[in-house]
Amino acid sequence: MSAAPDDVTSLSAAGPESRGGIAFTTTQWSVVLEAQGESAAAQEALEKLCRVYWRPIYSFVRRRGAGPEEAQDLTQGFFALLLERRDLRTVRKEKGRLRSYLLSAVKHFSLEQLRAEESGGMEPTDPLTAERIYERRWASTLLDRVLSRLEDKYRTRGNAALFASFNQLLADEPGAPSHADIAAQLGMTENAVSQAFHRFRQSYQSLLREEIAHTVATPGDIENELRYLIAVIRA
């Protein structure tokens, strides 16, 4: 997984006043749980979440021994069954993290059909367990979605070049351009670049919290999932 932006880890130390409000009652996973999957809104929310979690589930199944085609079939079958049954009553709201629910569910879905002799179709050798691979894919998928949404905002405003420059700064990696470099390249003052980057980071952090909120059942779980995300990234 690529290096984590500093803004991810810095969120753990941020106070409530710096985090911004989240319209929690409208997040996707809480809609699914509240309606128990019976309403059109819950079905739509669950379909969106399934699309987000396809890659982590696929990676988990691959690590458990399935070849590429079989893993695709099993992943598709898993989500098709989930959407068909919509039986989420086993998830207690106070501990209803989507990440944990899906991992538990897929462990019990047809994995007994995977045979040890099929291990030749596995992903390249990796010391990580299937569960840790799932978690790393979950973290990278979530961060990719945050950046994708942020990029869309900047492109819509005609600021694609500014996003590209700030994206390099976000991870604080060697070789990233300085504020002075960006200012010279884009015809801005260095102070204007600094202010724009501050807004960029705020937007990134806000979107990250929104993405996390979509996958938990209660507001208190946002902080727990954020801490868990940081731990996965640092591992």
Disulfide bonds with the S-S distance in Angstrom:
none
